Amino acid sequence: MTHEWAPETVVVETGRPTRTNDASLNHPITLTSTFIGTAEATPGTYGYARTGNPTWDPFEEALATLEGAALPGLVFASGLAAITAALDLVAPGGTVVVPRHAYLGALDGAAQSAAAGRFDLVPVDVADTEAVLTALETARAEKAGLDDGTGNSVLLWLESPTNPMLEVADLPVLLARAKEFGVLSVVDNTFATPLLQKPLSFGADVVVHSATKYIAGHSDVVLGAALTSREDLRAKLHGYRTIRGGIAGPFEVWLGLRGLRTMALRVERAQENAGVLARRLSEVPGIEVRYPGLPGDPGHARAAAQMNGFGAIVCLVLPDAVQAEKLTGLVELWTPATSLGGVESLIERRRRHATEPHSVPEGLVRLSVGIEHVDDLWADLEQALRAVL
């Protein structure tokens, strides 16, 4: 077929069994730890269930198609497992340039590795393009002697929009310059999903996901994924997954693929709801609203230029932690919880986590907007805000 499918079609059709009479429409779950065979396992064979599983294949194929990767993706036991594998791509003693605001698991894991002497860590404001480029140039000059020819002495880690501050990085510029500098680049695309942006098309070497979130989408499975179009990087990531054992169970991956089938509908509805709520919240006195879809947001123009939408995460900043905590306790429809990307709407004060960066305001509340009726979501927020402000 020469016609290129739209992403909304890809999530439904990719990763299906071959069409033959009486074939199953869906791939079965292969529950086995062991595969028969006496010959040495080679690429393309399973060998043992820690190396691969037929249930993983359609999910990894579908993710690769969505992200525009030339190679099958790699499913991991969690988003953090995929992140840890990607961070391991930098040479020992190298430098990782990271956003000052990002997924807390990634920041904590990177900080622990840096404290152990695995690599140097350089936090940057990813919305400040010149500051990021300066950090990359400095690190490249300092670590040039470590390079083994693969550009692994420095790694640029990006999130856009960032968690939870929703800063927007200039991905086309940063990723293009990283290539010029000979620097590896990884983008966590969990917030945007491949429906809203494809970092590999901008030049990223690796994309990672917490597939727990929008990809699986039903708050019932923990999964991660990594994707790349480079054979050498995929081999390293696959080797890390195999040796370190960060593998997902076949049932969890089957659930992830089932959830993927409705991702386009879920993201479309949640994003539409988020835009309505952000506009209404922006009219409430006494709070600050962060959402790239608002024309006055600092990241709006950049997000509009490089994304196909603005996502379904909205943040509001109340005057202090007491009011923020009170808000999360007064809602009835919104669920106070740590996660995002499911069909249900979640609310959380981020600074309640001890290791959340201190540059995140004490009163910042993150809203993961779900697919409920937007007027019900608004009515619940409005009554809680009236009681707090």
Salt bridges, closest charged atoms under 4 A:
GLU13 OE1 - ARG19 NH2 3.73
GLU60 OE2 - ARG241 NH1 3.09
GLU67 OE2 - HIS209 NE2 2.62
ASP88 OD1 - ARG118 NH2 3.22
ASP120 OD2 - LYS143 NZ 2.60
ASP125 OD2 - ARG100 NH2 3.73
ASP147 OD2 - ARG140 NH2 2.81
GLU167 OE2 - ARG100 NH2 3.81
GLU167 OE2 - HIS101 ND1 2.84
GLU180 OE1 - ARG177 NE 3.23
ASP205 OD1 - LYS179 NZ 3.10
ASP205 OD1 - ARG230 NH1 3.44
ASP232 OD2 - ARG230 NH2 2.72
GLU288 OE2 - ARG290 NH2 3.35
GLU325 OE2 - ARG349 NE 2.78
GLU348 OE1 - ARG350 NH1 2.83
GLU348 OE2 - ARG352 NH2 2.96
GLU348 OE2 - HIS353 NE2 2.54
GLU348 OE1 - ARG366 NH2 3.26
GLU356 OE1 - ARG350 NH2 3.01
GLU362 OE1 - ARG349 NH1 2.93
GLU362 OE2 - ARG351 NH2 2.98
ASP375 OD1 - ARG280 NH1 3.19
GLU382 OE1 - ARG386 NH1 3.84
